[in-house]
Amino acid sequence: MSIEHPLLRDAGVRHGFGLRDEAPPPDVLRPKQVHGARVVEAPDGAGREADVIVARAPFAGRVGVVTADCVPVLLAGAGADALAGAGADAVAAIHAGWRGLAAGVLEAGVEALRCAAGDAPLVAVAGPHIGPCCYEVDAPVTEPLRERFGPALDAALRASRPGHWRLDLGRLARQALHRAGLEPAGIGFLAGACTACDPRRFHSHRRDGPRAGRLLHWIGPGALGRSS
């Protein structure tokens, strides 16, 4: 079974964060991920280069992204009907690695979903990704992130050895979502879900190299039980 998060589940939103031995749903539309900040919309955007894919009713399928250490973020417009369990009429799946975060992929995804969802408040959940325990980076990574986040980057870095730092991608993703206008109560994450630490549940490129598989994370507009 895919991992669900209470923030989306309690709103009645169809979604799932993938596990390594799980058979993924057969009907998930995905973009061709390129570590950028481009946005496409389902169904026409499936297969095009982008790292955000948006879907809105009456589209009844699912959209998704794949990861092997990057941060998957699932977003939904959570209006009054959604919070009452009726699901969401607009959703998005986002692939956010360090390059995407530096390029503003989460801000682009939030802006696109806000256009699709109207006045509905947004909720977002960051799924399984490599944790700071396993993710050491150097200046070619931190410098582009510094251009985007400025002094706020410091909270996501811990010095490890000269010229190297442990990077907390998930914390940086949550910072970006908050800066894009989401309320803290509308931002969720999965505790203890480091892809590199947990070979039983997750694929990890940092751990396994080029032979690593991919995890599929998906979300769909409409309520639980509709085309799920």
N, C-alpha and C positions, 0 to 999 in steps of 0.2 A: 504493500500500500504506500502511496505517496505520503509525504509529511504534510499535514495541514497546520495552519497557525490559527489560534483562537480569534485574532483580530479580524481575519477574513472569514473564518468559519462562522463566527457569531453573527456576522453581517449577511450570511447566507450566500457568500460568493463561491462559485465553483473554482477550485484551484488545487494545485499540488506541487510540492517540491520533490524532485526525483531522487531515487535511491539506485545504487549500482546494479542490483539484481532485479529491479522492477521492469516489467514489460510496459513501455510507455503507451499512452493512448494513441490510437492509430490516426487520429484526425487533427493533430496539432499543426497549425500553420506557423512557420518560422521564417525569419529573415536570414539572409546570408551575413553572418556576423563578421565585422571588420574592425572592431575596437575603436569605433568612432562615436558620433553623437547624432547620426541621422535617424529620422523617424519615418516609418511607413505604417499604413493602415491595412487591416485585413478586410476582404480577402485579396485584393489586388496586389498588396505589397509583399505577399509571401514569396520568398526566394530572392528578393531584391536586397542589395547591400544596405544594411542598417543594423542598429543595435537596440532599437526600440520598435516594438510592434503594438499597435493600438487596435482594439476592436470595440465596436458599439452595436447595440441592438438596432435592427433585427437580426444581425449576424448571430447564429446560434452555435457556432463551433468554438474552438479553443485556439489561443495563440500562445506561443512559448519561445523560450531561449534555452540554449545548452551552455553548460559551464563545466570546468574541471578544476577550478580554484577561484575564478572570478566571482563577483557577487551577483547573484540573480535577484532582481527586485520585482515583485508583483504588486501592481497598483490597481485600485478600484475607486470609482466615484461612489461614495457612501452617503447618499441622500437619506431622507426620512424613510422611504420605502425600503432601501437596502438595510438600514439599521433595524428595521422591523422583520428582517429575514427574507425580503423579496429579491435579494441579489442586487446586482449593479448593472446599469445600462451601458457603462463604459469602463473598460479595463485596459491594462497595458502590461506587457512583459519586457523587462529591461536587462541587458547584459552589461555589467559594470565592472570591468577590470581597471587597473590603475590608469591605463591610457584613456579609457572612456571617462573615468572620473576627472582626469585632467582636461578632457575635451568638453566637459559639461553634459555628459549623457543623461544624468539624472535630472538636471534642470530642464533639459530638452524634453524628456519624457513627462515630467510633471506639467510643463506648459502645454504639451499636446493633449494630455488627458484632461487638463482643465478646460481646454477648448471643447473637447468631446463631451465632458460631463456637465457642462454648464455651471450652475451655482452649487452643485453638490460638493460637500467637503470630501477630501481625498484621504484614503488610508493606504499605507505601503508596508510591505514586509520584506526584509532582506533575508534570503535563504542561505543554505550551506555554502561556505566559502573558506578559503585558507585563513587561518588565524595568525595573530602576531607571534604566536609560539613557534610557527614554522615558516614565516615569510620574512626573510632578510633581504633588504634592498640597498642600493647605493645611489650616488648622486644623479645618474641618468634617469632614475625614477623619481626621486624627491624633488628635483628642480622643476619639472613640468607641473607637479602637484603644487609646489609652492606658488607658482604663477597663478593657479586657480584659487587656492585656499588661503594664501598668505599666512599670517601668524597662527591661524586656526589649525594648520597642519601639525603643529607641535604636539597637540593633544593626542595625535594618532601615531606618533613616533617614539621609539625608545632606543637609545644608542646601544649597539651590540659590540662593535669593535671599530677601530679607526676607519672612518669613511663609510660605515654601514649602520643601518638602523633596522629594527623590527617595525614593520608597518601594519597597523590595524585597519585593514580595508573596510571592515564592517562599520567601524566607528566613523570613518571618513564618509562612507555612504550615508549614514544617518545624519551627519552634519550637512551634507549636500541637500538631503531631503528637507531638513528643517530650514535651511537657508532659502530653499525654493518655496517655502510658505506652508509646509505641513506642520500641524500641531504635534508636539511631542507624544501626546496620547494616541495619535494616529500613525505612529511609526513603530513597527514591531521588528523583532529579529528572533532567530533561533539560537538559544544559548547552547554551548557545548557542541557545536556543529562545525568543527574544523575539518575540512576535506582531507588535509594531509595527515591528520592524527588518526583518522578512523577509516582504515582500508576495508573494514567489513561493510560499511554503509556507503562510502563515497569513492568516486574516482578523484585522482589528483595528478595534475601534470607536474607539479613541483616534486611529488614523491615518485611517480612512475615514469616520467619522461614522455617521449613521443608515443609510447604504447598505451598511454592512459586513455580510458574511455571518456564518455561525456554523460552528464546528468541532464535530464530534460525537466524543465520547470514550466508549468502551464497555468493559464487562467482563462475563464470564459465569462462573457456577459450573461446576465440572467441568474436565476436562483439555483441553489442546490437541488438536484433531482431533475433539472431540465438538461437533456442531452449530456448527462454526466455518467 
